[in-house]
């Protein structure tokens, strides 16, 4: 069901400009359309008006004395992440427009303003701001299974965020499905036809992560046999997903901050910077506010990443979603593994509903898969679920599995950086060629598939 957003006729508008003539002109235009405009002469007064009057939309100048439009935009969205803001300027360049886009501006217009263009932008922003229920039937987040109000409210916000280029930080425990939400935001955005590039910041060694993200020049370090563009440039036009951003080393945090400020990357060993046009969505299981207090995460980067914060709830917080998710996972698994369709017995569903889920949706998927694979019949009993639950330690995987996952991610990074050249990759990894080939075989990796990837 779609709730109607306010029309221009009904809208409460806040105009922010230090030019009195411009404020008066916009008031006349909007009053002629039946809107209710109020004005502010600077950013400080605008924030007071925002708290007092709760407008439906803000129109602000970019260049103002004191707090400029970009700082005001950041402060507005810190208080209300989905407040639509239209920015206007007579002095803006491309860099300012890109910064405004990544801070979540609904439209960026240049002076002198055309009345029809401004009204069109206003109508579109108000329409996009209407809160609409995110259901699977309307296409948004169709891969996320839920029936809880908690998830419905979260997806409402995610849908609104997807329509602009705001930088998004998704928090939540391990296994809750943060990447699934990030992909839904990408697929609901104007960037949906471009790439969604994902990197796990905790899975790549510090000495390789900078090159993986920003690229490197040939010969810039031992083993760099070829030039590598890096994932930010590979994601050009699309979305860059930085998973486990809280584990990024401090030295790289400052370099990432420069990318988000300037929308340029400088590869390792290069004297030249390259422009990038990407939307950044990041995720973490850590409490980044606490990490900032502890000196483990840069405060300025935290605020730059969390223009719009979204929290993925734990499975324990949305228990009404457990059985719908289990049914969906079971059906998909049987199709993928070409098994006859299985069903969970009523008592098995009751057990799932009452069980603790420290590993969240990921753990639920593991339990469902074990039951489906080991079941000799079509009915999965409560006893089978109980056995599967007793064998799952929650979100902590066995040490051997953790080592194996890390080793594979490391090999992929080295192969990508060296363009699949085994001699250089082995040298970078500190192994001889024979041992390195054994590692590739162990992890079913083919170096040839990485050639030309730099």
Residue pairs with C-beta under 8 A, 6 or more apart in sequence:
1 132
1 133
2 130
2 132
2 133
3 130
3 131
3 132
3 133
4 130
5 56
5 126
5 127
5 128
5 129
5 130
5 131
6 12
6 56
6 126
7 123
7 126
8 30
8 33
8 34
8 35
8 119
8 122
8 123
8 126
9 33
9 34
9 35
10 34
10 35
11 35
11 36
11 56
11 57
11 122
11 126
12 35
12 36
12 37
12 38
12 53
12 54
12 55
12 56
12 57
13 30
13 35
13 36
13 37
13 38
13 55
13 56
13 57
13 58
13 59
13 122
14 37
14 38
14 39
14 40
14 46
14 49
14 50
14 53
14 55
14 57
14 58
14 59
15 23
15 26
15 27
15 30
15 37
15 38
15 39
15 40
15 59
15 60
16 39
16 40
16 41
16 42
16 43
16 45
16 46
16 58
16 59
16 60
16 61
16 64
16 69
16 72
17 23
17 26
17 39
17 41
17 60
17 61
17 64
17 88
18 41
18 42
18 61
18 64
18 65
19 61
20 41
22 61
23 39
23 41
26 37
26 59
26 118
27 37
27 39
29 115
29 118
29 119
30 37
31 37
33 119
38 49
38 53
38 55
40 46
40 48
40 49
42 64
42 65
42 66
42 67
43 60
43 64
43 66
43 67
43 68
43 69
43 71
43 72
43 75
44 66
44 67
46 58
46 60
46 72
46 76
47 72
47 75
47 76
47 79
49 55
50 58
50 76
50 79
50 80
50 83
56 84
56 126
56 129
57 83
57 84
57 85
57 86
57 106
57 122
57 125
57 126
57 129
58 76
58 83
58 84
58 85
58 86
59 85
59 86
59 87
59 88
59 118
59 122
60 69
60 72
60 73
60 85
60 86
60 87
60 88
61 69
61 87
61 88
61 89
62 68
62 69
62 70
62 87
62 88
62 89
62 91
62 92
62 96
62 100
63 69
63 89
63 90
63 91
63 92
64 72
67 75
69 87
69 89
69 100
70 96
70 99
70 100
70 103
73 85
73 87
73 100
73 103
73 104
73 105
74 103
74 303
74 307
76 83
76 85
77 83
77 85
77 103
77 104
77 166
77 307
77 308
78 303
78 307
81 104
81 157
81 161
81 166
81 307
81 308
81 309
82 129
82 157
82 160
82 161
82 308
83 129
84 106
84 125
84 126
84 128
84 129
85 104
85 105
85 106
86 105
86 106
86 107
86 108
86 109
86 118
86 121
86 122
86 125
87 100
87 105
87 107
87 108
87 109
88 108
88 109
88 110
88 111
88 113
88 118
89 96
89 108
89 109
89 110
89 111
90 110
90 111
90 112
92 108
92 110
95 262
95 263
97 108
98 263
98 277
99 261
99 263
100 108
101 108
101 164
101 165
102 165
102 166
102 167
102 260
102 263
102 279
102 280
102 307
103 166
103 167
103 307
104 161
104 164
104 165
104 166
104 167
104 307
104 308
105 164
106 121
106 124
106 125
106 128
106 129
106 164
107 121
107 124
107 125
109 117
109 118
109 121
128 160
128 163
128 164
129 160
131 156
131 160
132 138
132 156
132 159
133 152
133 156
134 140
134 141
134 152
134 155
134 156
134 158
134 159
135 152
136 142
136 144
136 145
140 155
140 158
140 159
140 162
140 184
140 188
141 155
141 158
141 159
141 181
141 184
141 188
143 180
143 183
143 184
144 151
144 155
144 177
144 180
144 181
144 184
145 321
145 324
145 325
145 328
146 152
146 155
146 318
146 321
146 324
146 325
147 320
147 321
147 324
148 318
148 320
148 321
150 313
150 317
150 318
151 313
151 318
151 321
154 181
154 310
154 311
154 312
154 313
155 184
157 308
157 310
158 181
158 184
158 185
158 188
158 310
159 188
161 168
161 185
161 308
161 310
162 184
162 185
162 186
162 187
162 188
162 189
163 188
163 189
163 190
165 189
165 279
166 307
166 308
167 260
167 279
167 280
167 281
167 282
167 304
167 305
167 306
167 307
167 308
168 182
168 185
168 280
168 281
168 282
168 307
168 308
168 309
168 310
169 245
169 281
169 282
169 283
169 284
169 288
169 305
169 306
169 307
169 308
169 309
169 310
170 178
170 181
170 182
170 281
170 282
170 283
170 284
170 310
170 311
170 312
171 178
171 283
171 284
171 285
171 287
171 288
171 309
171 310
171 311
171 312
172 178
172 283
172 285
172 311
172 312
172 313
172 314
173 285
173 312
173 314
173 360
173 395
174 285
174 359
174 360
174 362
174 395
175 359
175 360
175 361
175 362
175 363
175 395
176 312
176 313
176 314
176 315
176 360
176 361
177 312
177 360
177 361
178 243
178 283
178 312
179 198
179 241
179 243
179 283
181 310
181 312
182 196
182 198
182 239
182 241
182 281
182 283
183 196
183 241
185 239
185 281
186 192
186 196
186 238
186 239
186 241
186 279
186 281
187 196
189 239
189 279
191 237
191 238
191 239
191 279
194 235
194 236
194 237
194 238
194 239
195 234
195 235
195 237
195 238
195 239
196 235
196 238
196 239
196 241
197 231
197 234
197 235
197 238
197 239
197 240
197 241
198 241
198 243
199 212
199 213
199 231
199 240
199 241
199 242
199 243
200 243
200 244
200 409
201 209
201 242
201 243
201 244
201 245
201 247
201 248
202 243
202 244
202 247
203 244
203 405
203 406
203 409
203 410
204 212
204 409
204 410
204 413
205 410
205 413
206 249
206 251
206 252
208 410
208 413
208 414
208 417
209 248
209 249
209 252
210 252
210 255
210 268
211 221
211 224
211 228
211 230
211 267
211 268
211 417
212 230
212 231
212 413
212 416
212 417
213 230
213 231
213 232
213 252
213 256
213 265
214 230
214 232
214 255
214 259
214 265
214 266
214 267
214 268
215 227
215 228
215 229
215 230
215 232
215 233
215 265
215 267
215 268
215 270
216 224
216 227
216 228
216 230
216 267
216 268
216 269
216 270
216 417
217 224
217 227
217 267
217 268
217 269
217 270
218 224
218 225
218 226
218 227
219 225
219 269
220 267
220 268
220 269
220 270
221 268
221 269
222 427
222 428
223 414
223 417
223 418
223 424
223 425
223 427
223 428
224 268
224 269
224 417
224 418
224 424
225 418
225 419
225 421
225 424
226 418
226 419
226 421
226 454
227 267
227 454
228 267
228 416
228 417
228 419
228 453
228 454
229 267
229 454
230 265
230 267
231 240
232 240
232 259
232 265
232 276
232 278
233 265
233 274
233 276
235 276
235 278
236 276
236 277
236 278
237 277
237 278
238 278
238 279
239 278
239 279
239 280
239 281
240 278
240 279
240 280
240 281
241 281
241 282
241 283
242 248
242 256
242 280
242 281
242 282
242 283
243 282
243 283
244 283
244 284
244 285
245 282
245 283
245 284
245 288
245 305
246 284
246 285
246 286
246 288
246 291
246 297
247 284
247 286
248 256
250 296
250 297
250 298
253 297
253 298
253 301
254 298
254 301
256 301
257 298
257 300
257 301
257 304
258 264
259 265
259 276
260 280
260 301
260 304
260 305
261 304
262 273
263 275
263 276
263 277
264 273
264 274
264 275
264 276
265 273
265 274
265 276
266 272
266 273
266 274
267 274
280 305
282 305
288 297
288 302
288 306
289 302
291 297
291 302
292 298
292 299
292 302
314 357
314 360
315 321
315 322
315 357
315 360
315 361
315 363
315 364
316 356
316 357
319 353
322 352
322 353
322 357
322 364
323 344
323 349
323 352
323 353
325 361
325 364
326 344
326 349
326 352
326 364
326 368
327 344
329 364
329 365
329 368
329 369
330 342
330 343
330 344
330 368
330 372
330 380
331 341
333 339
333 368
333 369
333 372
334 340
334 341
334 342
334 372
337 372
337 373
339 372
339 373
340 378
341 378
342 371
342 372
342 375
342 378
342 379
342 380
343 378
343 379
343 380
344 352
344 371
344 380
344 385
345 379
345 380
345 381
345 382
347 381
347 382
348 371
348 380
348 381
348 382
348 384
348 385
350 382
351 382
351 385
351 386
351 389
352 364
352 367
352 385
355 385
355 389
356 394
357 363
357 364
357 394
358 394
358 395
359 366
359 392
359 394
359 395
360 395
362 395
363 392
363 394
363 395
366 388
366 392
367 385
367 388
367 389
367 392
370 388
370 391
371 380
371 384
371 385
371 388
372 380
374 384
375 384
397 405
404 443
407 439
407 443
408 443
408 445
410 429
411 425
411 429
411 439
411 440
411 443
411 445
412 445
414 425
414 428
414 429
415 425
415 445
415 447
415 450
415 453
416 450
416 453
416 454
417 425
417 428
417 454
418 424
418 425
418 428
418 450
418 454
419 450
419 451
419 452
419 453
419 454
420 447
420 448
420 449
420 450
420 451
420 452
420 453
421 447
421 451
422 433
422 436
422 437
422 440
422 447
423 433
425 436
425 447
426 432
426 433
426 435
426 436
429 436
431 439
440 446
440 447
